[in-house]
Amino acid sequence: MLVTLTVVLTIAVALNIVLTFALLKRVAGSEARLATLERGVPTMSDIGERIEDFTATTTAGETLTRDELADGTVIGFFDPDCEVCQSHVVAFTAAATALGDPARTLAVVREAEEAELMVAAFGPGVRTVIERRRGPVARAFHVMATPSFCTVGPGQTIASHDYQQPALV
């Protein structure tokens, strides 16, 4: 009986050690990715790259394609479950209001329980699209993290982008 308990305890300790090292490795990887974002590594396609083709439907029911993105359009990618994204909604809306033309703004919101609340916070002055994670618009811009912001340049290229600043106008 004592030998059996010793074997079971040894296996449990060994498993605990293996799981602890696996968890530490995963945490270290997360910290490295966060440090990369904080250094300002692009969270989407590089400046000058052409935006890939996409078709999406806005929350107003309009069909939107890459070719309809005018030069100077400000675009933001948001995740309702992301606190940092939520903190940028007001600034993005202010930047959109300063443009004075909803057709020159686009907020792409990841599908989630709170997506409708985030869309409502943008108000009527911002075109919005709700899509699943890695949906057609996010794939067209190669979005790797949210929040991400960019301005469309001539020929549907990325003129500027940033992780921190929604006011790219």
Wavefront OBJ file of the C-alpha trace (Angstrom):
o trace
v 0.000 0.000 0.000
v 2.789 2.422 0.917
v 4.607 1.683 -2.354
v 1.439 2.394 -4.356
v 0.917 5.737 -2.600
v 4.559 6.659 -3.186
v 4.261 5.877 -6.904
v 1.017 7.854 -7.226
v 2.506 10.812 -5.350
v 5.659 10.710 -7.507
v 3.581 10.710 -10.696
v 1.458 13.614 -9.395
v 4.559 15.656 -8.508
v 6.179 14.938 -11.886
v 2.965 15.929 -13.707
v 2.749 19.112 -11.622
v 6.333 20.040 -12.567
v 5.677 19.430 -16.276
v 2.488 21.510 -16.206
v 4.231 24.314 -14.312
v 6.990 24.537 -16.933
v 4.421 24.474 -19.750
v 2.506 27.320 -18.102
v 5.681 29.354 -17.585
v 6.615 28.891 -21.244
v 3.180 30.073 -22.339
v 3.291 33.149 -20.080
v 6.742 34.037 -21.403
v 5.419 33.809 -24.974
v 2.495 36.105 -24.132
v 4.826 38.640 -22.564
v 7.022 38.597 -25.666
v 4.012 39.228 -27.939
v 2.832 42.089 -25.713
v 6.322 43.611 -25.691
v 6.355 43.411 -29.494
v 3.085 45.345 -29.689
v 4.318 47.931 -27.195
v 7.414 48.532 -29.337
v 5.097 49.654 -32.126
v 5.426 46.722 -34.475
v 2.606 47.009 -37.027
v -0.622 45.297 -36.067
v -1.768 45.144 -39.677
v -0.476 45.377 -43.242
v 2.520 47.635 -43.795
v 2.193 51.209 -44.978
v 1.993 51.305 -48.759
v 0.508 47.817 -49.113
v -2.699 47.527 -51.099
v -5.714 46.444 -49.095
v -6.972 43.055 -50.275
v -10.433 42.634 -51.787
v -13.308 42.161 -49.364
v -17.069 42.430 -49.242
v -18.884 43.199 -46.000
v -22.271 44.475 -44.910
v -22.491 47.495 -42.621
v -24.859 47.599 -39.680
v -27.013 49.915 -41.821
v -27.363 47.119 -44.397
v -25.071 48.665 -47.032
v -22.648 46.492 -48.979
v -19.060 47.678 -48.581
v -16.060 46.663 -50.701
v -12.422 47.665 -50.824
v -13.008 49.794 -53.916
v -15.474 51.982 -51.992
v -12.819 53.058 -49.470
v -11.904 56.620 -50.408
v -8.509 58.202 -49.929
v -8.358 59.489 -46.335
v -10.865 57.012 -44.886
v -10.065 56.350 -41.214
v -10.586 52.736 -40.122
v -10.506 51.217 -36.661
v -10.633 47.560 -35.636
v -12.180 46.892 -32.237
v -12.943 43.918 -29.985
v -15.783 44.531 -27.492
v -14.074 42.204 -24.994
v -10.897 44.338 -25.083
v -10.713 47.093 -22.452
v -8.124 49.033 -24.462
v -10.452 48.933 -27.484
v -13.306 50.246 -25.370
v -11.145 53.124 -24.172
v -10.533 54.235 -27.789
v -14.192 54.387 -28.866
v -14.669 58.016 -27.809
v -11.464 59.244 -29.503
v -12.266 57.328 -32.693
v -15.769 58.774 -32.749
v -14.320 62.278 -32.246
v -11.903 61.744 -35.155
v -14.805 60.544 -37.308
v -16.926 63.542 -36.337
v -14.039 65.870 -37.267
v -14.052 64.358 -40.766
v -17.734 65.223 -41.089
v -18.470 62.388 -43.520
v -19.511 58.928 -42.270
v -18.412 57.466 -45.619
v -14.806 58.356 -44.689
v -14.858 56.303 -41.485
v -15.235 52.629 -40.720
v -15.276 50.830 -37.387
v -14.896 47.065 -37.689
v -16.185 45.406 -34.527
v -15.535 41.781 -33.697
v -18.694 39.769 -33.184
v -19.345 39.345 -29.443
v -22.118 39.782 -26.887
v -21.341 43.476 -26.439
v -20.827 44.254 -30.152
v -24.177 46.022 -30.496
v -23.397 48.224 -27.475
v -20.072 49.234 -29.012
v -21.735 49.985 -32.352
v -24.308 52.147 -30.550
v -21.460 54.033 -28.823
v -20.005 54.976 -32.218
v -23.295 56.557 -33.195
v -24.557 57.425 -36.679
v -21.425 59.364 -37.653
v -19.351 56.186 -38.053
v -19.982 53.372 -40.547
v -19.728 50.085 -38.699
v -19.299 46.444 -39.634
v -19.701 43.569 -37.192
v -17.784 40.469 -38.211
v -16.437 37.269 -36.700
v -12.824 37.073 -35.556
v -10.584 37.199 -38.635
v -13.568 38.130 -40.778
v -13.270 39.396 -44.365
v -12.350 42.996 -43.514
v -9.802 42.038 -40.844
v -8.227 39.539 -43.266
v -8.078 42.155 -46.023
v -6.037 44.413 -43.730
v -4.063 41.531 -42.151
v -5.111 42.687 -38.679
v -3.123 40.868 -36.015
v -4.278 42.730 -32.883
v -6.909 45.141 -31.684
v -7.268 47.989 -31.397
v -5.705 48.819 -34.746
v -6.182 52.012 -36.707
v -5.271 53.071 -40.222
v -5.899 55.646 -42.895
v -6.561 54.612 -46.482
v -4.293 56.143 -49.112
v -4.488 56.452 -52.895
v -5.369 53.253 -54.713
v -6.763 51.599 -51.575
v -3.369 51.343 -49.907
v -2.551 51.805 -46.243
v -1.313 55.394 -45.841
v -0.708 55.215 -42.075
v -1.442 52.916 -39.165
v -1.066 52.785 -35.428
v -1.852 50.667 -32.394
v -2.298 53.512 -29.925
v -3.743 56.522 -31.763
v -7.209 56.497 -33.343
v -6.826 60.153 -34.445
v -5.003 59.493 -37.706
v -6.616 62.369 -39.596
l 1 2 3 4 5 6 7 8 9 10 11 12 13 14 15 16 17 18 19 20 21 22 23 24 25 26 27 28 29 30 31 32 33 34 35 36 37 38 39 40 41 42 43 44 45 46 47 48 49 50 51 52 53 54 55 56 57 58 59 60 61 62 63 64 65 66 67 68 69 70 71 72 73 74 75 76 77 78 79 80 81 82 83 84 85 86 87 88 89 90 91 92 93 94 95 96 97 98 99 100 101 102 103 104 105 106 107 108 109 110 111 112 113 114 115 116 117 118 119 120 121 122 123 124 125 126 127 128 129 130 131 132 133 134 135 136 137 138 139 140 141 142 143 144 145 146 147 148 149 150 151 152 153 154 155 156 157 158 159 160 161 162 163 164 165 166 167 168 169
